[in-house]
C-alpha cells in the first residue's frame, strides 16, 4: 500500500509539473499586430546591423511585400527574392520568422527575429546568436 501511495504521489507531481502554459500558440500581442501591419502595403529595410557592422545599403533598395498566405517577396527591379514569413511566440518571445533560401544575399536575414518594438509604420527586430555573443538589428519601415 505504501508503494502504491508513493507511485501515485510521484505520478501526480510529474503530471502537474510537466503541464505548463504553451504560449507558442498564443495569437495575441505584438506577434499578431506585426502580422496585421506587414500585410498592409509594402515595406523597406531602413536599418540593418550585423553584429555592429551596418549593412543597410545592401537591402535598402528592395521593396518587401508580405502576403497573407505566408509568402514574402523582395524586389528592387533587378533582383527578386522569394521566401516565407510568419509571426509566432517562442519561449515567451514574440518573433517574426523570415525564411529565404535564395539568393544567398537574403540568407543573411533568414532568422527568427525577436520583435523589439512595433507600430503600424515601423517594426524593430533583433536576433542574438545562441552563444549570446552576436546581435543583429533589423528595422522595417512602411513605404
Helices and strands as residue ranges (DSSP letters): H 2-18, G 23-25, H 30-38, E 42-50, E 53-54, H 56-59, E 63-66, E 71-75, E 80-90, E 93-100, H 104-107, E 112-118, E 122-128, E 135-142
